[in-house]
């Protein structure tokens, strides 16, 4: 004979249904995200691991698993083209990040003055970021072509001695990458800085104005120091873009003349997919990943420390 009263049975059933509903609610997000997590683990981190394994092998046209230790890395360090690509990355990345920061900050300060047609100007500055680097590279290749672009136009105006043939000059070709990349990314940096400027408390600026500080001094001493987190984030993003730059180089200079404007990404592609040296290409890819991690880890550490202390 059951000791449970008839009135208690519906209550027990209702509690059981709530328990199952709560369990389903707790597990449903995990079940929905599980396929995406599994795909990411396989096709992102799984292939990273596979690339590292290939970098330790003697793979050429096809993957092989004849391990040679860090021999491919030793070959890479002895490769002159790799050092040209690495030097170009330091030059390109340094100028790209610095110019984008300065230009983006100046544009953001200009728009922060509540000028007329601010929305239209903001759209104009941001529009290049909507284009792919392939489109940017092709457009700037036309503009910098000595026979079709700026040089031809200025000479057509009567200045026959004018020269702007950087794209064909081995010593200057890397700077054409800087021009095109800055044109595309500076608007994005401007948007970051403008959001930071609009987030600063107006009372701080008004207090500085009451103390008699000029507008340039207010920005230099008060506003810009408040933008330190934005600067840090912009540097991280721009450095990541610089390290993985590939399509811009292919579309604009093709790594030439010769390999004078090579970057590590184009070096990796050339050796892994066109020169049948998968092991060497994988080693260069792992060094690029190391560069990205060297930028990303300090950023993540800073964010976690701020949250912990906040």
Phi and psi in degrees as a GROMACS rama.xvg file:
@    title "Ramachandran Plot"
@    xaxis  label "Phi"
@    yaxis  label "Psi"
@TYPE xy
-75.7728  138.556  UNK-2
-90.2268  -4.84452  UNK-3
-83.8009  129.477  UNK-4
-73.5916  154.02  UNK-5
-59.1631  -31.4678  UNK-6
-71.7676  -27.0399  UNK-7
-80.7907  -21.2651  UNK-8
-64.8744  -46.3242  UNK-9
-61.4121  -36.1595  UNK-10
-65.1605  -40.3987  UNK-11
-64.9119  -42.1157  UNK-12
-63.3833  -40.7235  UNK-13
-64.2529  -40.8679  UNK-14
-64.3476  -37.647  UNK-15
-65.0314  -41.0472  UNK-16
-64.1882  -40.0645  UNK-17
-64.3058  -37.4862  UNK-18
-64.3923  -43.6238  UNK-19
-66.9147  -38.3124  UNK-20
-64.8237  -40.4408  UNK-21
-65.5112  -39.2943  UNK-22
-64.2693  -43.1907  UNK-23
-64.1046  -40.196  UNK-24
-64.9949  -34.9648  UNK-25
-72.3076  -36.2156  UNK-26
-92.8276  -18.1894  UNK-27
-59.7236  -46.4212  UNK-28
-58.8996  -38.7174  UNK-29
-65.5744  -40.4563  UNK-30
-66.6565  -38.0292  UNK-31
-67.5817  -40.1546  UNK-32
-81.3038  -16.9925  UNK-33
-56.3068  -46.4615  UNK-34
-60.305  -41.5454  UNK-35
-64.7916  -41.2802  UNK-36
-63.6846  -43.3744  UNK-37
-63.3793  -42.3168  UNK-38
-65.3031  -41.3379  UNK-39
-63.7836  -43.9925  UNK-40
-60.3995  -39.3716  UNK-41
-76.3963  -52.9025  UNK-42
-89.0629  -8.97978  UNK-43
-109.312  -69.0688  UNK-44
-73.9213  -30.6609  UNK-45
-64.6457  -43.6589  UNK-46
-72.9887  -27.7104  UNK-47
-61.7465  -46.0453  UNK-48
-62.6348  -42.1063  UNK-49
-64.0393  -39.5832  UNK-50
-62.0378  -41.0201  UNK-51
-63.28  -41.1958  UNK-52
-62.6337  -43.5026  UNK-53
-63.6463  -31.6361  UNK-54
-68.1874  -14.8294  UNK-55
-98.6509  5.762  UNK-56
-114.429  175.405  UNK-57
-98.2518  34.9325  UNK-58
-64.2753  139.255  UNK-59
-123.075  -103.557  UNK-60
-68.9574  -37.9577  UNK-61
-124.477  152.68  UNK-62
-60.4535  136.528  UNK-63
-133.537  162.825  UNK-64
-120.524  40.9351  UNK-65
-89.9779  97.413  UNK-66
-72.9686  135.74  UNK-67
-123.948  17.8737  UNK-68
66.5685  -133.126  UNK-69
-97.6595  27.6689  UNK-70
-62.6129  -37.7236  UNK-71
-65.706  -34.897  UNK-72
-68.3908  -36.0316  UNK-73
-65.3215  -42.0163  UNK-74
-60.9999  -39.7537  UNK-75
-63.8802  -42.465  UNK-76
-67.4461  -22.2435  UNK-77
-93.8386  2.00779  UNK-78
-90.767  118.639  UNK-79
-62.2042  -37.0752  UNK-80
-64.7589  -35.3122  UNK-81
-63.4592  -39.9025  UNK-82
-70.2893  -33.7006  UNK-83
-63.4316  -45.0409  UNK-84
-63.4903  -40.2947  UNK-85
-67.6132  -41.5026  UNK-86
-63.4352  -42.0349  UNK-87
-61.4129  -38.2511  UNK-88
-64.0374  -42.5186  UNK-89
-62.2903  -44.5777  UNK-90
-67.8649  -50.4134  UNK-91
-62.5646  -48.2525  UNK-92
-63.9298  -42.5172  UNK-93
-62.7714  -48.801  UNK-94
-67.2141  -41.4577  UNK-95
-59.8586  -49.2515  UNK-96
-66.0743  -46.4227  UNK-97
-64.4269  -46.8184  UNK-98
-67.7588  -40.2546  UNK-99
-62.3774  -40.0147  UNK-100
-64.2832  -47.7602  UNK-101
-65.808  -49.0768  UNK-102
-66.2907  -41.9698  UNK-103
-63.1577  -39.2596  UNK-104
-66.8166  -42.7471  UNK-105
-63.6898  -42.6926  UNK-106
-64.597  -39.4404  UNK-107
-65.942  -40.9302  UNK-108
-63.8622  -39.3165  UNK-109
-60.5126  -47.6984  UNK-110
-71.0576  -23.6746  UNK-111
-73.027  -7.75903  UNK-112
-82.2017  9.21305  UNK-113
57.2072  45.2481  UNK-114
-74.2785  163.23  UNK-115
-70.2834  151.333  UNK-116
59.4096  34.0231  UNK-117
-60.6667  -41.8981  UNK-118
-60.8996  -41.053  UNK-119
-66.6584  -42.8464  UNK-120
-66.0508  -39.2315  UNK-121
-62.7889  -38.4349  UNK-122
-65.3745  -41.7658  UNK-123
-61.8284  -43.4874  UNK-124
-68.7168  -34.5384  UNK-125
-83.6797  -20.0604  UNK-126
-56.19  -42.9435  UNK-127
-56.9352  -29.0438  UNK-128
-68.89  -18.9866  UNK-129
-76.8355  -14.6689  UNK-130
-88.0639  152.208  UNK-131
-78.3059  159.504  UNK-132
-66.4608  -25.0142  UNK-133
-63.4214  -47.2986  UNK-134
-62.3285  -45.0806  UNK-135
-58.614  -44.5173  UNK-136
-63.1833  -42.4291  UNK-137
-65.0136  -44.533  UNK-138
-62.1456  -47.0127  UNK-139
-71.0065  -24.8741  UNK-140
-65.1523  -38.5629  UNK-141
-66.4356  -44.4317  UNK-142
-64.9199  -34.6916  UNK-143
-94.4832  -3.22591  UNK-144
-65.0849  121.306  UNK-145
-58.4992  -29.814  UNK-146
-89.1586  -11.1192  UNK-147
-126.887  -27.4723  UNK-148
-98.4738  -132.801  UNK-149
-60.8072  -43.7695  UNK-150
-61.5175  -46.1272  UNK-151
-64.041  -38.3458  UNK-152
-66.3263  -46.6719  UNK-153
-66.4755  -39.0282  UNK-154
-65.9256  -31.7441  UNK-155
-65.7876  -22.5015  UNK-156
-80.3046  -4.65416  UNK-157
112.608  -3.31629  UNK-158
-92.8176  80.88  UNK-159
-67.6274  -23.3041  UNK-160
-91.1247  0.713333  UNK-161
-69.6061  134.462  UNK-162
-130.992  132.458  UNK-163
-148.663  67.5912  UNK-164
-111.107  39.7044  UNK-165
-58.4659  -33.6853  UNK-166
-67.6349  -20.1392  UNK-167
-105.416  0.938758  UNK-168
-98.7494  118.054  UNK-169
-57.9012  -30.0969  UNK-170
-81.1083  -17.1326  UNK-171
-117.158  -7.93709  UNK-172
-60.5379  -35.9361  UNK-173
-64.3377  -27.3313  UNK-174
-72.3149  -23.7747  UNK-175
-67.2713  -32.346  UNK-176
-63.6761  -39.5395  UNK-177
-62.2513  -45.1603  UNK-178
-58.6355  -49.6848  UNK-179
-66.3018  -42.4027  UNK-180
-67.1763  -40.7795  UNK-181
-64.0476  -41.604  UNK-182
-57.628  -37.3378  UNK-183
-81.724  -39.8074  UNK-184
-95.2867  -17.1086  UNK-185
-64.6597  -32.564  UNK-186
-64.8039  -37.1401  UNK-187
-64.7718  -42.1369  UNK-188
-64.7302  -39.2168  UNK-189
-56.5342  -43.1186  UNK-190
-63.407  -39.5368  UNK-191
-62.3181  -47.243  UNK-192
-67.0777  -37.5414  UNK-193
-64.7425  -40.6805  UNK-194
-62.8112  -38.6841  UNK-195
-66.1609  -40.9973  UNK-196
-63.5662  -41.266  UNK-197
-70.975  -15.774  UNK-198
-90.3632  -4.79753  UNK-199
-80.669  137.858  UNK-200
-64.0913  125.252  UNK-201
-62.9398  -25.8256  UNK-202
-63.7551  -29.7508  UNK-203
-66.2269  -45.1724  UNK-204
-66.0279  -42.2227  UNK-205
-64.4595  -36.7849  UNK-206
-64.9635  -39.867  UNK-207
-66.3069  -37.6736  UNK-208
-64.998  -39.1177  UNK-209
-65.029  -29.1038  UNK-210
-78.732  -1.48958  UNK-211
90.2259  12.571  UNK-212
-74.6693  140.685  UNK-213
-75.4807  162.954  UNK-214
-61.5962  -45.3442  UNK-215
-60.3334  -37.6804  UNK-216
-69.3358  -36.3254  UNK-217
-61.8476  -44.6464  UNK-218
-66.0242  -40.9908  UNK-219
-72.4632  -39.863  UNK-220
-95.5604  -26.0693  UNK-221
-114.544  -54.2878  UNK-222
-74.2696  -51.676  UNK-223
-60.7185  -42.2918  UNK-224
-57.7935  -29.8144  UNK-225
-71.7364  -15.5743  UNK-226
-92.7837  12.669  UNK-227
-56.4611  -43.6363  UNK-228
-62.4441  -35.7041  UNK-229
-67.3855  -41.6678  UNK-230
-60.5112  -44.4665  UNK-231
-61.5966  -45.3677  UNK-232
-63.7356  -42.1917  UNK-233
-63.0549  -41.0318  UNK-234
-62.4183  -42.4562  UNK-235
-61.2287  -46.8335  UNK-236
-66.1301  -46.3067  UNK-237
-66.0688  -38.7643  UNK-238
-64.5277  -39.0007  UNK-239
-63.7209  -42.2509  UNK-240
-61.7957  -42.323  UNK-241
-64.0523  -43.3338  UNK-242
-64.8445  -38.9863  UNK-243
-95.6687  10.1908  UNK-244
-60.4691  122.397  UNK-245
-137.657  -55.7113  UNK-246
-64.959  -33.9609  UNK-247
-63.4487  -42.9556  UNK-248
-65.4293  -44.653  UNK-249
-61.9406  -42.8666  UNK-250
-75.9497  -33.0228  UNK-251
-90.7425  -53.975  UNK-252
-119.507  -15.3009  UNK-253
65.3415  16.795  UNK-254
84.858  -4.55089  UNK-255
-95.8237  -171.784  UNK-256
-60.6053  137.131  UNK-257
66.5376  -117.863  UNK-258
-128.214  34.3946  UNK-259
-67.4456  -27.089  UNK-260
-113.158  24.8184  UNK-261
-63.1608  146.571  UNK-262
-122.466  163.003  UNK-263
-53.47  -34.5371  UNK-264
-65.9283  -41.4444  UNK-265
-72.549  -33.2752  UNK-266
-60.9863  -46.8715  UNK-267
-60.1024  -46.3969  UNK-268
-63.6943  -44.2558  UNK-269
-61.2939  -43.2655  UNK-270
-80.6563  -33.7219  UNK-271
-78.7979  -32.4481  UNK-272
-118.728  -17.5579  UNK-273
-118.662  -17.1734  UNK-274
-112.785  7.67219  UNK-275
54.5918  47.0716  UNK-276
-131.345  68.6313  UNK-277
-62.6182  -39.2327  UNK-278
-61.1453  -45.636  UNK-279
-67.0744  -41.4268  UNK-280
-62.7009  -38.4552  UNK-281
-66.0529  -37.7203  UNK-282
-63.3293  -42.1537  UNK-283
-66.343  -35.4091  UNK-284
-64.8479  -38.6785  UNK-285
-67.8842  -34.6132  UNK-286
-68.2941  -36.016  UNK-287
-63.4365  -41.9238  UNK-288
-61.4521  -38.9837  UNK-289
-61.1797  -38.1648  UNK-290
-64.2458  -41.649  UNK-291
-63.9985  -43.1959  UNK-292
-65.7941  -34.8628  UNK-293
-63.6399  -25.7629  UNK-294
-88.4389  -39.736  UNK-295
-74.2338  -40.1727  UNK-296
-63.0126  -46.6428  UNK-297
-60.0133  -35.4087  UNK-298
-64.2797  -48.1254  UNK-299
-63.7451  -38.7446  UNK-300
-62.6196  -42.4404  UNK-301
-64.2113  -42.6134  UNK-302
-64.0625  -44.441  UNK-303
-66.5216  -37.8139  UNK-304
-66.5455  -40.8309  UNK-305
-63.7092  -40.2054  UNK-306
-66.2943  -37.6889  UNK-307
-67.0973  -41.7233  UNK-308
-80.3737  -21.3182  UNK-309
